[in-house]
Amino acid sequence: MQRVLEECDRASSGFAPDPVHDLRVALRRCRSMVDGLMAMDPHPAWKQMKKAGKRLFSSLGELRDVQVMEEWVHLFDSPGDAVASRLLEFLAMRETHLKQQAAQALEEFDRKQWRKWSASLPLRAARLRAGSPLFRHLALERWLKAYELHRRAMRNRSQVAWHNLRIGIKRFRYIVENFLPEQHAAWGEDLKKLQDLLGEVHDLDVLWSTAQQANAFPERESRTRWQSRIRDERARRIESYRKKMTGETALWRVWRAQLPQGKEVESIAIQRLKRWASALDPDFRHSRHVVRLALQLYDGLAKGGESARPPAGKAREILRLAAMLHDVGARKGDDHHKKSFWLIHDLTPPFGVDAGVLRMAGVVARYHRGALPRTGQSALHNLSLAQRKEGVWLAAILRLANAFDSDHRGRISHLTVHRPDGFITIAAQGYSARGRSAEKIASARHLLEVVCRQPVMVKPLRTSRQSAGPKSPRARN
């Protein structure tokens, strides 16, 4: 971030090609690091910082494109070539205009705020360890997107497909470069070469489009000559890309082999959700405790008879996520259960977490407190009848589990469920009928009684030591 400020001073003096390029690189590095950090840390300052540099970065990008095209024209130029002269004249006019725009964007760039962020944001970034499984998982997501773009480019070979592939590889490269030092040492050179190759393909496409726009061809012969030269240069670079990225020795396979595999993918995806939740939840220790209590309730209820059993399938996974994420909106004040729902609803699920499971977890989290679920509420829109029943069932469990730790002190440490004929008994270690949380527990059990259609009784869980009673002073001695 400090390098950005230094390059701003250099670029402001004339906006020459090298300073413009260096400022864009500095901004790009900051913005690309933010992309990785935002996936783990949802603090709003990251998004604000990225947005602050966007206009300047974009303005410099248009200027940089023109300056690169000028370099290509000089490369293709030959004595007496009228096309080169016309193109250079056209580009010079555009460059003058774009330098004025860049100067205005640079003037509007808030350097004072940038300096403040350069002091505070590195402290947040330091909480995340480079090379960790979380970043390897993020790199896998970028690999998957880039590889899909590679397959599309191989199929249709359009300019748009090649351009999108360049962007996909660039984003994968930035995660590796910024957060995976071991992989960057092994892959960095190849990634840069591939990005350069596809970048030059894009440059050539833009050059041909610009030459047509500028009416740079005085006759058919010059048009054919330039088109042939550009096509040959473009084809040579695409062929270089194909040699490295197709077949048995393709680099795609090399990279994929060193990224998370199999069950590890889902495990790290859950870790990413935990990291995201812990950054938003003001008391994530409470949420972790609620996860344990909710799963104890679920497992205990599932061991009962055929009637009044919780849903099967992915229900336990949904409940676990809902309990872990239920308080992510707690910093936002009143009705935080609704805010939690929308935060989860808008979250892009990490690769390895089913989008439908995460959406249902948001619905369950929505009802961990507050009004009971009922028809017409937005959280239940677009859900089937079966999904609604599942969501209400799991919300009933989560609501009661949350009430067992309503004081956030972990007093109730363990739950067991018994199913005598006609009712449900929940024994809670640390529970007292006269304790402060007893009234909240009594209220929270109502929804579970509704879905089970059975009364629910909560009582203290007596340990063997408590059952034996206190020992006499003589016995203790």
N, C-alpha and C positions, 0 to 999 in steps of 0.2 A: 504494500500500500504506500509506503514511503517512496518507493521507486516511481510510482505513478506521479507523485508530486514533482519529483526531479525531472521526469520526462515531459511534464506539462510545460515547465520553463524552457526546455530545449525546443519543443515543438512550436511554441508560440512565436519563435523568431523565424518566420518565413514558411513554416510547414513544409520543410524539405522532406524528400522521401524517407531517408533513414530515421530522423526523429519521429515522423509520423508512424513508421513501422514499430519503432521501439516503444512509443507510448501505447499503441494498440496491444503490443505483446504484454506490457505491464498490466494494462486493464484486463486483458483476456485472462491472465494468470489469476488475478483477484476474483474475477467473475466465475472462472471455472472451479476455483477452490470453494467458493460459496455454494456452487451447485452440489458439491459433495458434502459440505458441512450442513447445509440445510436439510439434507435427507436424514441426518442424525439429531440435529439440534434445531427445533422450530422457532427459535428466538426471532422476533420480527426484525431485529437490527440487520440480520443477514440479507433479508429481502430488500430492506431500505438501501443498504450499501450497494447491492447489485443494481437496483433501479437508478441510483444516483449516477452511476457511470454509464448507463445504457445509451443515453442520447449522444454523449461525447464519443463513445465507442462506435455507434452506428454512423455518425457524421464522419469520423475518421475512416471508417470502412469504405464509404463511397469514394472518398478522396484517394485512399490507398489503391482501390481498384483502377482508377484512372491512371495513377502513377505506374502501376504494374503494366497496364496496357501500353503505355508509352515505351516501357522497356522492351516489350514484345515487338512493337512496331520498329524500333531501332534494330532489333535483332533480324527482322525480316527485310529491312530496307535494303535497296540496291540503288546504284547511281541512276538518277533520272526517273525514279519511280514516283509517279504522280499520286498513287494510292497512299503511300507513306506520308507524303506531304499533306494531303487532304486530311488524313486521319490525325496527324500530329496537330494540325491547326484546330480541328474539331475538339480534340482532347485538351488542348491548351485553354480553349475557351471554357470548357467544363471545369477544368482544374481551378481556374481563377474564381469561378463561382463557388465551387466546393470549399476552397480555402476560406472564403468569406463566411460560409456556413460553419465551418470548423472553428473559426476564430470566435464566432458568436457562442457556439456550444461550449468552448473552453472558458469563455468569459462567465457563462452561467454555471459552470461546474463549481460546486460549493466545496472549496478546499478546506475551509475551517471545519466543516462537519466531517470531511474525510479524515482530517488529522485526529479528531476525537475518536472516530471509529478505529483508526490505526492504533490507538492506545487500548481500547476496550475489547475489540473483537479477538485479537490474538490470545487474550486470556481465556476466552470461551473455546477457541480452537485447541488450546493446550489440553483441554479435558479429554480430547479424542486422540487415541494413539495411532500414529501412522503404521501401516502394515497389519492392523488388527483384522480379525475375521469379518467385522462389519464392513470394512472398505473392500475386502475381497468379494464380499457378497454384492456390494454396489457395483464393483467392476464387472461381475457376472451379468448383472442387469444390463449394463451398457454393452457388454459383449453380445448378448442375445439380440438386442435391438440392432446393433451394427451388422451382425451376421444375417439377420432377416433382410436388411437393406442390401447386403452383398448378393443374396439370392435373387432379389428383385432385379438388381442391376445386371446380373448374369442372364436373366430371362429376357428382359425387354430392351436393355442397352440404350435407353433414352438419356437425353441430357439431364432431365430431372432426376432420374434414378441414380446416375453417377454423382450428381450434386448432393443428393440426400445421403448417399453412401459416404461421401467425404465428411459430411457433418457427423454421421454416426461413428466413424472411426476416430474423428477428432475428439468427440466426447468420451469415448472409451480411452483414448490416449491420455486425456487430461486427468481422469481418475487415477490411472496407473502412475502418471508422472508426479501427481501431487501427493498421493496417499499410499502408494505401494512401492517403496524404494527398492526392495529386492527384485520385484518383477520389472521395474523400470530399468534397472541395470541390465537385465537380460533382453528386454523387448524394446527399449526406448529407441534405439537406432532404426530398427525396422518400422516401428510405428511412425517415426518422423518421415522416413523415406516414402511410405505409403501415402501419408497425408500430403506430402509435397507433390507426389505424382498426380493424385486426384485434384489437388489444388491447381496444378498446371492445366489439367484437362478442363477444369472450370474456367480458368483464365482464357484459354483458347476459345471456348464456347462464347464467353462474353465478348471477346475481341471480334469474332465473326459477326455476332449480333450488332455490335456497335458500328462496325464498318458498313453494314447494310443500312443502319439507321442514319449514318452520316453521308450516305450516297457517295462513298469514296471511290467507286469504280467507274472510270470514264468510258471503258469499253468492256466487251465480253471477255476478251483475252486476259485482261488484268484480273477480272473477277475469278475466272477459272484458275489462274495461276495462284492467287492468294488462297482460294478455297482448297486447292490441292495441297498447298504447303501446310495450311492449318490442319487439314484432315490427316496428313501424314504424321505430323508432330503429335497430334492427339492419339492416333492409333498406336504409335510407338509407346506412349506412356500407358495406355490401357493394356497393351500386351505385357509390359513389364509388371503391371499389377497382377494380371492373370497368372503369370509364372510363379509368383510368390504365394498367391492366395487360392489356387485351385489344385486339385490332385491329392495324392497320398501325403505329400510333404507340406501341404498348405499350413500357413502360420495360424490359421483359425484353430486347427487341431492342437497345435502346440500351446496356444494361450488357454484354450478351454481345459486342457489337462491339468493346469495349475490353479484353477479356480474351484470353488466349492462343488462337491459332488453329492448325489444321492440324498440320504437323510440329513446330511450336514446342511443342505440348503434350507430346509424348513426350520431347523434348529437356529440357524443364524438369523433367519427372517424374524423369528419370534424375539430374538435378542434385539434386533433393530426396533421392533415395536416397543419393547421394554425401555430402550434408550429414549425413544420419542416420548413415551408416556412419562418417564421420570423427569424429563425436562419441563413438562407442563403441569404435572401433578404436584401440589405443594406438600403432600405427605404420601409419598409413594410407598413408604414402609407400611402404612395402613392398607393400601391397595394390595400389596403382596400378601398381607395377612388375610384380607378378604378372599383372595384367590384360594388360599388353603381351606378356609372355612366353607366356601361355596362348593368346592370339590368334595369335601367331606360330606356335606349335605346331599349332594348329587349322588355320590356313590352309595350312601346309606339308603336313600330313597329307592335307588335302582335295584337293591337287593330284596325289596319287598315282593309281595305277590304280583299277580298279573294286573290287578287294578291299581290305579293311582301311582303309576310309575312314570318317571320323567322320560322325555323323548330319547331315542337312541341315535345311532348314526353319528353325525358330526356335532351333536348337541353338547357333549362335554367340552369339545374344543371351542365351541362358541361361548360357552359359559366361562371358560378360563380366560379367553380374550376380553370378554365383557367385564369381568371382575378386575382384570389388570388395567383396563382403560377407563373404568367408570368415572373417575374423578379428573380426567384431563381438562375439563372445563372449570375446575373448582376455583381457579384464580380469577375468573371473570364475574364473580359475585353471585347474586341471586339466580335461581333457576339454572344452576350450573349443570344439572342433569340434562337439560335441553341443549346447552352449549356443548357438552360432551358428545351428545348424539351428532351434532352437525360437524364437529371436528373429526369424528371418526368417519362420518358419511363422506366428507370431502377428502379424506386421506387416500392416496394411491397405495394399494397394498404392496408390500415388498414381495419380490418373486419368491414363491414357495408358500405364500399365504393366499388361500382362496378368496377371491373378491366377495363371493356370496357369504362366506363364513364371516368375514370382517363386517359386512353390512348388517348381518343379523346380530353380531356382537354389539354394534352401535344401537340397534333397536333395544336389545336387552339392557344395555347400560342406561338408556333413556329412562327406564322405569325402575331404576334401583332406589328411587325415592320419589316424592311428589305424588301427583294424581295417579290413580289406577288407570291401566290401559283401557281404552274404549274406542268404539268405532268412530271414524271421522278424524282421528288425530293424524297429523302429517307423517309421523314416524311409521305408521302402519300402512301407509299408502303403497300400492303396487305389490303387496304381499298376498300370497294365496292364503286360503283358510288354514291349511296345514301349517304354513309358516307362522301365521298369527298365533295359532295354538302353541307352537313350539316356543315362540318368543315370549308369550305370557308365562308359560311354565318356567322357563329359565329365569325370567325377571322375578318371579315369585321366590325362587331360590336365592338369587343375588340380593334381593331386597332384605330377606331375613339374615343372610350372611353379613351384609353391611350393618344391620342393626346390632348384631352381636358385637361389633367393634365400633359402636357409635361414638364412644369417647376417644377413639384412636389411641388407646393405651394398651391394647393387646391383652386385656385381663382374661378374656375367654379364649383359651388356647386350643381347645379340642372339642369336637362334637361327635356324638354317636347317635344313630337313628335306630329306633325299634318300631316294629309294626304289629302291635297286638291287634286283635280283631276289632275293626271299626274305628280306630284312631291311630295317630302317629305320635310317638314320644321322642323328643329330642333332648338328650342329656348333654349339658354344656359344662365343661370343666372351667371353674372360675365364675359361674353364674350364681347370682343371688336374687331371689324374688323381690328383695327390698333394695336392690342396687339401683343406681341412677339409670342404667340402661334397660331395666326390666319393662318400663312402660313402652319404650320404643320397640322393644322386641315383641311385646304383646300386640302392638299395632301392626308391625311388619309381617307377622305370621298370617294375617288375615288373607292376603292374596294366595298364599300357599294352601290355606284351607279351602279357598274357592276352587282352585284348579284340581286339588286332590279330592274334593268333596268329602273330606273327613276332618274332624277336629284335630288340632295340633296342640300338644302340651309340651311346655319347656320346663325342665327341672335341672337341678344341679347334678353334675356327674361326680359321683363319689369315687375317689381312688381307694385302693386297698388300705393305704395308710390312714386316710380319713375314716374309713369304716371301722378300723380297729380302735379308734378313739385315742385321746392323748394318754401318754404313759405317765405313771406316777413319778414324782421326784426320785424315789428310791430306785425305780426301774431305770430311769435315765442315768443315774449315777452308776 
